Amino acid sequence: MQQHRIIVIGAGYTGASAAGRLARRLRGEDVSITLVNAEPDFVERVRMHQLAVGQDLRPRPFREMFAGTGVQLKLAKVSGIDVDHRTVSVTAPDGTGEPETLSYDTLVYALGSAWNTQGVPGTAEHAHEIAGRPGAQRLRDRLAALAPGEPVVVVGGGLTGVEAATEIAETRPDLAVALVARGGLGDWLSPKGARHLRKVFTNLRITAHENTAVTAVEADRVTTAEGNIPAAVTVWTTGFAVHPVARATTLETGDNGQIVVDATMRSASHPDVYAIGDAALVAGPGDKPLRMSCASGVPTAWQAADAIAARLTDGKLPTISARYFNQCISLGRKEGLIQYVTADDRAIGAALTGRLAAFYKELVCKGAAWGVANPTMGLPTRRRRTTGQPARSAGVPADAAAAEAA
């Protein structure tokens, strides 16, 4: 029997977790699992603000992580997908050279997201981003070159912006750090959480420009309706935009380019494609779309991997419902904030603050990285034999699925 070819594109928290979990669910004789990524090691995206201020992060090479699992690492950059002919086009990691075509039977799309300039003039030319390692490294070099007293402006009052501003201010107390937020500082937090955030900002001497929208970015300033704010460095953290490859295909996507999926992370338009993490438009509690985050992404990776394995082995489909429990925020290395939330991500009164919260957040970060290398959470697993039938939707007869795939 020919091996069922599974290709996973993107090796962030979700893609790497899905590939490893599939390798532990299926027998290598029956399937080939190829993980396509442009970098040779796993990047802890939740630590990019730490990298940006000069902290060293532990290297996590994929070849060590997947040694003995059967997962094949393909160092390449995805340049296009033909979902109607089930092929992925890749080039060298730097995007150069002749494209290569990879064929698949099942595709797991985990290309994730990058920074979102929101179309604000000058952002792409003058601002820095920490959505990935290259951007964080460029920001690290720029911050290291700043003289005492120079102004750094972080634009965006969400989790990433708050973490970036506090990390920079703690590491470089000689700089004039400011944060610009479209709303109030920490307005999504509980009263206790918001009070603690303001206390930390005060202690770190971070200036907060609240209820302020940035209309342009220049090399030495950001422009708002209230006037200009000096900025030797601007850090842009106003949300994420998904990778554009999906929108260029015939996959059904939402308005923001996320792939529309069912409860098993299977594409609504192409049953041999699964989308996970930031790339997927996933309905969470109350039918609210899950936000782009590691907390949302990893459960979708588990769901997709288990669903693929179940369909290939005629097993029982998983029925896991994603939900939120807390928002973990680092406020430098000495302070933290754990905001407890409802299932649909709304803040409740309870919050953990201070050094204990910082320790809690560090455990979460370490646990997330450990989970990528141990995608079944250390529990013993049984690799099942495939049935030799193509993956098909629940309730779709085998002959109908075969006709669809033909």
QUICOR-V948611 format. One record per run of one state. SS is the DSSP state (2 for helix, 1 for strand, 0 for the rest). FROM is the first residue (numbers start at 1). TO is the last residue. If there is no record, write none. Layout:
BEGIN
[[SS,FROM,TO] [SS,FROM,TO]]
END
This chain:
BEGIN
[[0,1,3] [1,4,9] [0,10,12] [2,13,25] [1,26,26] [0,27,30] [1,31,37] [0,38,40] [1,41,41] [0,42,44] [2,45,52] [0,53,60] [1,61,61] [2,62,65] [0,66,70] [1,71,75] [0,76,76] [1,77,82] [0,83,86] [1,87,91] [0,92,99] [1,100,103] [0,104,105] [1,106,109] [0,110,112] [1,113,115] [0,116,120] [1,121,121] [0,122,122] [2,123,126] [1,127,128] [0,129,132] [2,133,144] [0,145,150] [1,151,155] [0,156,158] [2,159,171] [0,172,175] [1,176,180] [0,181,190] [2,191,203] [0,204,206] [1,207,209] [0,210,213] [1,214,218] [0,219,220] [1,221,224] [0,225,226] [1,227,230] [0,231,232] [1,233,236] [0,237,239] [1,240,242] [0,243,245] [2,246,248] [0,249,252] [1,253,253] [0,254,258] [1,259,261] [0,262,265] [1,266,267] [0,268,272] [1,273,275] [0,276,276] [2,277,279] [1,280,281] [0,282,282] [1,283,283] [0,284,284] [2,285,287] [0,288,288] [1,289,289] [0,290,293] [2,294,313] [0,314,325] [1,326,330] [0,331,335] [1,336,341] [0,342,346] [1,347,353] [0,354,354] [2,355,373] [0,374,383] [1,384,384] [0,385,397] [2,398,405] [0,406,406]]
END
